[in-house]
């Protein structure tokens, strides 16, 4: 089946943002999963940074994947995609100038949108970071991203962590990113509808939530009424693929079935303990 042009897919994503509905993303991590998601009728997919790290490096989500490695995976997906794909571009792989390079490369890869977060990355002490950069630096990154894009339909979405900030600070940050020209605001860590309502009433751009299936946010009509257009429930499809691969190979070798779940398998094969040891050794981490 003929794939849509990158510009057409971006126009489709813009239409989703401009609609009055709420859409759930498919986790796409390679060309096959992108084709499956489109065939099953998903309106939008997402290439997660953590999933790309697992798929490309078999490494935990410690900002170890490079821009070129991430772009290569996005390009493979972009070659066959028939649905708009959001790229989780983490912190833009550096400062505002690095963000400009990130936007250029991901636009060429064919993504429809990308999220840029204000997390301080790489983490300072070899752990998954929840520390945030200053608002001014975050605004600078959004402005740089907007300057770097060529196709104006490529959506630049600013992301922040509502779960580690006081509500007033979430409002201050998201308003600043909106005023800087972000096409949407992505938030992780929103607790419930009460939390969301306080934040959303201060914003006019479309919202995107990384909810990980939070049961306190399972009402699409209510989400849509608050301006939420995109919901990321997580990456269950990818982890199911890990589990299926493990079980299939065990069976092929005649090894008895295992009760390890996908999370346990991911931990087993990404070997995060090695990174903890290296961080302690080379980054002066204190227990």
NORJO-V75211 format. One record per residue. N is the residue number from 1. RES is the residue in one letter. PHI is phi in radians with two decimals (none if undefined). Layout:
BEGIN
n=(N;N)
res=(RES;RES)
phi=(PHI;PHI)
END
This chain:
BEGIN
n=(1;2;3;4;5;6;7;8;9;10;11;12;13;14;15;16;17;18;19;20;21;22;23;24;25;26;27;28;29;30;31;32;33;34;35;36;37;38;39;40;41;42;43;44;45;46;47;48;49;50;51;52;53;54;55;56;57;58;59;60;61;62;63;64;65;66;67;68;69;70;71;72;73;74;75;76;77;78;79;80;81;82;83;84;85;86;87;88;89;90;91;92;93;94;95;96;97;98;99;100;101;102;103;104;105;106;107;108;109;110;111;112;113;114;115;116;117;118;119;120;121;122;123;124;125;126;127;128;129;130;131;132;133;134;135;136;137;138;139;140;141;142;143;144;145;146;147;148;149;150;151;152;153;154;155;156;157;158;159;160;161;162;163;164;165;166;167;168;169;170;171;172;173;174;175;176;177;178;179;180;181;182;183;184;185;186;187;188;189;190;191;192;193;194;195;196;197;198;199;200;201;202;203;204;205;206;207;208;209;210;211;212;213;214;215;216;217;218;219;220;221;222;223;224;225;226;227;228;229;230;231;232;233;234;235;236;237;238;239;240;241;242;243;244;245;246;247;248;249;250;251;252;253;254;255;256;257;258;259;260;261;262;263;264;265;266;267;268;269;270;271;272;273;274;275;276;277;278;279;280;281;282;283;284;285;286;287)
res=(X;X;X;X;X;X;X;X;X;X;X;X;X;X;X;X;X;X;X;X;X;X;X;X;X;X;X;X;X;X;X;X;X;X;X;X;X;X;X;X;X;X;X;X;X;X;X;X;X;X;X;X;X;X;X;X;X;X;X;X;X;X;X;X;X;X;X;X;X;X;X;X;X;X;X;X;X;X;X;X;X;X;X;X;X;X;X;X;X;X;X;X;X;X;X;X;X;X;X;X;X;X;X;X;X;X;X;X;X;X;X;X;X;X;X;X;X;X;X;X;X;X;X;X;X;X;X;X;X;X;X;X;X;X;X;X;X;X;X;X;X;X;X;X;X;X;X;X;X;X;X;X;X;X;X;X;X;X;X;X;X;X;X;X;X;X;X;X;X;X;X;X;X;X;X;X;X;X;X;X;X;X;X;X;X;X;X;X;X;X;X;X;X;X;X;X;X;X;X;X;X;X;X;X;X;X;X;X;X;X;X;X;X;X;X;X;X;X;X;X;X;X;X;X;X;X;X;X;X;X;X;X;X;X;X;X;X;X;X;X;X;X;X;X;X;X;X;X;X;X;X;X;X;X;X;X;X;X;X;X;X;X;X;X;X;X;X;X;X;X;X;X;X;X;X;X;X;X;X;X;X;X;X;X;X;X;X)
phi=(none;-1.19;-1.51;-1.34;-1.24;-1.04;-1.14;-1.09;-1.15;-1.17;-1.13;-1.09;-1.16;-1.04;-1.14;-1.08;-1.10;-1.48;-1.40;-1.95;-1.99;-2.07;-2.12;-1.82;-1.39;-1.63;-1.37;-2.01;-2.32;-2.80;-1.03;-1.10;-1.13;-1.16;-1.15;-1.09;-1.05;-1.15;-1.11;-1.47;1.61;-1.13;-1.44;-2.72;-2.10;-2.44;-1.72;-1.34;-1.12;-1.15;-1.16;-1.09;-1.08;-1.16;-1.19;-1.57;-2.02;0.92;-2.11;-1.18;-1.43;-1.98;1.06;-1.60;-1.21;-1.61;-1.02;-1.08;-1.16;-1.16;-1.11;-1.02;-1.19;-1.09;-1.17;-1.04;-1.21;-1.09;-1.13;-2.07;-1.08;-2.10;-2.42;-1.11;-2.11;-1.59;-1.77;-1.42;-1.56;0.85;-1.64;1.48;1.11;2.51;-1.48;-1.06;-1.23;-1.10;-1.03;-1.05;-1.12;-1.05;-1.11;-1.01;-1.24;-1.27;-1.10;-1.13;-1.22;1.81;-1.20;-1.58;-2.75;-2.53;-1.79;-2.16;-1.79;-1.73;-1.28;-1.37;-2.28;-1.08;-1.07;-1.27;-2.22;1.16;-2.22;-1.27;-1.49;-2.12;-1.27;-2.03;-1.35;-1.20;-1.05;-1.07;-1.16;-1.08;-1.09;-1.06;-1.17;-1.14;-1.10;-1.13;-1.09;-1.14;-1.18;-1.40;-1.24;-1.75;-1.44;-1.13;-1.44;-1.14;-1.52;-1.84;-1.99;-1.48;-2.12;-2.44;-1.88;-1.28;-1.47;-2.01;-2.10;-1.16;-1.01;-1.04;-1.29;-1.04;-1.08;-1.07;-1.16;-1.16;-1.13;-1.12;-1.23;-1.10;-1.17;-1.29;1.94;-0.99;-1.39;-2.94;-2.12;-1.88;-2.28;-1.99;1.55;-1.20;-1.41;-2.83;-1.16;-1.07;-1.08;-1.12;-1.06;-1.10;-1.33;-1.13;-1.15;-1.71;-2.18;-2.09;-1.44;-1.07;-1.95;-2.29;-2.01;-1.71;-1.81;0.89;1.24;-0.91;-1.13;-1.38;-2.22;-1.72;-2.72;-1.07;-1.12;-1.21;-1.02;-1.06;-1.15;-1.66;1.65;-1.38;-1.95;-2.29;-2.18;-1.83;-1.44;2.25;-2.29;-1.04;-1.08;-1.15;-1.22;-1.13;-1.15;-1.07;-1.10;-1.12;-1.10;-1.06;-1.13;-1.14;-1.22;-1.08;-1.10;-1.07;-1.50;1.27;-1.65;-1.00;-1.01;-2.01;-1.71;-1.12;-1.57;-1.10;-1.11;-1.14;-1.14;-1.06;-1.08;-1.06;-1.70;-1.58;0.92;-1.09;-1.05;-1.07;-1.19;-1.13;-1.11;-1.12;-1.09;-1.10;-1.31;-1.95;-2.06;1.02;-1.35;-1.80;-1.43)
END
